[in-house]
C-alpha cells in the first residue's frame, strides 16, 4: 500500500485504476473491463425522477461520481486508457469482492482516504494558526468584539479624514487651526517659521501670502475680503486653503509629531 498514491482531480481525491488493480490482485485489463461494465450498468437505467434530478444539478453522468475516464503513457510511450476511482468508486469495487480480498482492499482504501483527509485538515489548521483565524464560535465572537473595539478607537481618525480631508471647498486658517486646538495666529506663525507663508502690506491691508515655492501647487486660493477704515471701504485678498493645502499642512506638521487633537486622543488611548 505504501506505493499507492492518492491525488486530487477536479477537487476530489482519486486513485489510479492501475493501483487499484494491484491492491485487489487483478490485471489492469481485467479491472478495466469490469469498470466498463459497471459504467454501462450505472448509466443504462430505467428513468428515475430523483436520479435524473441529481444529474441535472451535478451536470454530469452518475457513473463519473465513481469512475473518471483518464489515460496514461506506458513504457513504450503509448497512450493507454485507465480510470480514476473516487472513494465511491472504491466502495463500488469493494462491494463486488468477497472474502479476505474484499476486506483487505476496503481496509487499504479507507486508510488512504482517511490519511488524505487528516493531512488536509492539518494544512487547514496550520493556515488557521498562521493567520490567527478562530476555529470555534466563541473564538470568532471574541475576534469580532476585538475588531469592533479597534474600529471604535479608530473612529475619530476616520471621521477626521472623511469629514475634513475629503470635504470639498476652501477652508480658512482658523478652521484648520481648530483641529489642532490652536488659534489662527499660532498656525500662521508656525507656517511662517517653516518658510511657507509671509506677511505683506501694512495695517488693514496686511495679509498672509504663500511663498513662491509653494504658490503653484494648488494649496491655496485668495478670496476678496472687504473692510472699512476711517469711513472708507477697502478690499484685499484673504488667504484660504484648498483640501490639497490642508493635507499639505497635515503632512508637514505630522513629520514633527504634531497631529490634530482627535488623533492625539486616539494615540493616548492606544
C-alpha positions in Angstrom: 0.0 0.0 0.0 3.0 2.3 0.6 3.4 2.7 -3.2 -0.3 3.8 -3.8 -0.7 7.5 -4.2 -3.9 9.5 -3.8 -4.1 12.7 -5.8 -6.6 15.4 -6.4 -8.6 15.6 -9.6 -11.1 18.5 -10.0 -11.1 19.0 -6.3 -11.7 15.3 -5.5 -9.3 12.7 -4.1 -8.9 9.7 -6.5 -6.9 6.5 -7.0 -5.5 5.3 -10.4 -7.2 2.1 -11.6 -3.7 0.6 -12.1 -3.1 0.9 -8.3 -6.5 -0.5 -7.5 -5.8 -3.5 -9.8 -2.6 -4.2 -7.8 -4.4 -3.8 -4.5 -7.1 -6.4 -5.4 -4.8 -8.7 -7.3 -6.3 -8.3 -10.7 -4.7 -7.4 -14.0 -5.4 -3.8 -15.1 -7.0 -5.1 -18.3 -9.4 -7.3 -16.3 -10.3 -4.4 -13.9 -10.8 -2.0 -16.8 -13.3 -4.4 -18.4 -15.1 -4.7 -15.1 -15.3 -0.9 -14.8 -16.6 -0.6 -18.3 -19.4 -2.9 -17.4 -20.1 -1.1 -14.2 -20.4 2.2 -16.1 -22.8 0.7 -18.6 -24.9 -0.7 -15.8 -25.0 2.6 -13.9 -25.7 4.9 -16.9 -28.1 2.5 -18.6 -31.0 2.5 -16.1 -34.7 3.0 -16.1 -35.8 6.6 -15.7 -35.7 7.7 -12.0 -37.0 11.2 -11.2 -34.8 11.5 -8.2 -31.7 10.3 -10.0 -32.4 12.4 -13.1 -32.8 15.5 -10.9 -29.4 14.8 -9.3 -27.8 14.5 -12.8 -29.2 17.9 -13.8 -27.9 19.5 -10.6 -24.4 18.0 -10.9 -24.3 18.4 -14.7 -22.6 15.1 -15.1 -23.2 11.4 -15.6 -23.8 9.4 -12.4 -21.0 7.0 -13.3 -18.5 9.8 -13.2 -19.2 10.1 -9.4 -17.5 6.7 -9.2 -15.2 6.3 -12.2 -13.5 9.0 -14.2 -12.0 8.2 -17.6 -8.3 9.0 -18.0 -5.1 7.9 -19.8 -1.5 7.2 -19.1 1.7 6.6 -21.1 3.1 3.2 -20.9 6.8 2.2 -21.0 6.7 2.1 -24.8 5.5 5.7 -24.9 2.0 4.6 -26.0 -1.1 6.3 -24.6 -3.4 3.8 -22.8 -6.8 4.2 -21.1 -7.3 4.0 -17.4 -9.7 5.2 -14.8 -9.6 7.4 -11.7 -11.6 5.9 -8.9 -13.2 8.2 -6.3 -14.0 7.0 -2.8 -17.4 5.9 -4.0 -15.7 4.1 -6.9 -13.5 2.2 -4.5 -16.6 1.3 -2.4 -18.3 0.0 -5.6 -15.3 -2.2 -6.4 -15.0 -3.4 -2.8 -18.7 -4.5 -2.8 -18.0 -6.7 -5.8 -15.3 -8.6 -3.9 -15.8 -11.3 -1.4 -13.9 -12.8 1.5 -10.5 -11.8 2.7 -9.5 -9.9 -0.5 -12.5 -7.6 -0.3 -11.9 -6.9 3.4 -8.2 -6.1 2.8 -9.0 -3.8 -0.1 -11.6 -2.0 2.0 -9.2 -1.5 4.8 -6.5 -0.2 2.5 -8.5 2.4 0.6 -10.3 3.6 3.7 -6.9 4.1 5.3 -5.6 6.0 2.3 -8.6 8.4 2.1 -8.6 9.0 5.8 -4.9 9.8 5.8 -5.5 12.3 2.9 -8.3 13.9 4.9 -6.1 14.1 8.0 -3.3 15.8 6.0 -5.8 18.2 4.5 -7.2 19.0 8.0 -3.7 19.6 9.3 -2.9 22.0 6.5 -6.1 23.9 7.2 -5.2 24.0 10.9 -1.8 25.4 10.1 -3.3 28.1 7.9 -5.8 29.0 10.7 -3.0 29.2 13.3 -0.7 31.2 10.9 -3.4 33.8 10.2 -4.9 33.6 13.7 -8.3 32.6 12.4 -10.7 31.3 15.1 -11.9 27.8 14.7 -14.8 28.0 17.2 -17.9 30.2 17.6 -16.5 31.6 20.9 -13.2 32.5 19.2 -14.9 34.1 16.3 -17.1 36.1 18.6 -14.1 37.3 20.6 -12.3 38.3 17.4 -15.3 40.2 16.2 -15.6 42.0 19.5 -11.9 43.0 19.5 -12.2 44.3 15.9 -15.3 46.3 16.8 -13.4 47.9 19.7 -10.4 48.6 17.5 -12.7 50.2 14.9 -14.3 52.3 17.6 -10.9 53.6 18.7 -10.0 54.4 15.1 -13.4 56.2 14.5 -12.1 59.7 15.5 -9.3 59.4 13.0 -11.5 58.0 10.3 -14.1 60.7 10.9 -11.4 63.3 10.7 -10.3 62.3 7.3 -13.8 61.7 6.0 -15.2 65.0 7.2 -12.2 67.2 6.7 -9.7 65.8 4.2 -12.4 64.9 1.8 -14.6 67.8 2.4 -14.9 69.9 -0.8 -14.4 73.7 -0.7 -12.0 76.2 0.8 -11.0 76.5 4.4 -9.8 79.4 6.5 -6.6 79.2 8.6 -8.9 79.5 11.6 -10.8 76.3 10.7 -7.7 74.3 10.2 -6.1 75.6 13.3 -9.1 74.5 15.4 -8.3 70.9 14.5 -5.1 71.3 16.4 -6.5 73.3 19.3 -4.7 76.4 18.0 -5.6 79.9 17.1 -5.2 81.1 13.5 -2.3 83.3 14.7 -0.4 80.4 16.1 -0.8 78.3 12.9 0.2 81.3 10.7 3.3 81.8 12.8 4.1 78.0 12.6 3.8 78.1 8.8 5.8 81.4 8.7 8.6 79.8 10.8 8.7 76.9 8.3 9.0 79.2 5.3 5.6 78.5 3.9 3.9 81.9 4.2 4.8 85.6 4.9 3.0 88.8 5.6 2.6 91.5 3.0 1.3 95.0 3.4 0.5 97.0 6.5 -2.4 97.9 8.7 -5.7 96.7 7.5 -4.0 95.7 4.2 -1.7 93.3 5.9 -2.3 89.8 4.6 -0.6 86.4 4.6 0.9 85.3 1.3 2.3 81.9 0.2 6.0 81.9 -0.8 6.7 81.5 -4.5 8.0 77.9 -4.0 4.5 76.8 -2.8 2.4 79.2 -4.8 1.7 76.9 -7.8 0.9 73.6 -6.1 -2.8 74.2 -5.7 -2.5 74.6 -1.9 -4.2 78.0 -1.6 -6.7 80.4 -3.2 -7.5 84.0 -2.4 -11.0 85.3 -1.8 -11.9 89.0 -1.7 -12.4 90.5 1.8 -13.9 93.9 2.4 -13.1 96.2 5.3 -13.7 99.8 6.5 -11.0 102.2 7.6 -11.9 105.7 8.6 -15.2 105.5 6.9 -13.7 104.3 3.7 -14.3 100.9 2.4 -11.4 98.8 1.2 -10.8 95.3 -0.1 -8.0 92.8 0.0 -7.5 89.2 -0.8 -7.9 86.7 2.1 -5.8 83.6 2.0 -7.7 80.3 2.1 -6.6 76.7 1.9 -7.8 74.0 -0.5 -8.2 70.4 0.6 -4.9 69.7 -1.0 -3.4 72.5 1.0 -4.9 71.2 4.2 -3.4 67.8 3.5 0.0 69.5 2.9 -0.2 71.2 6.3 -1.2 67.9 7.9 1.7 66.1 6.5 4.1 69.0 7.3 3.2 69.0 10.9 2.9 65.3 11.3 6.6 64.9 10.4 7.3 66.6 13.7 4.7 64.6 15.6 2.1 67.4 15.6 -1.3 65.9 15.0 -4.9 67.0 15.2 -6.5 66.9 18.7 -8.7 63.9 17.8 -5.7 61.9 16.7 -3.8 62.8 19.8 -6.6 61.4 22.0 -6.6 58.3 19.9 -2.9 57.8 20.4 -3.2 58.3 24.1 -5.8 55.6 24.3 -3.6 53.2 22.3 
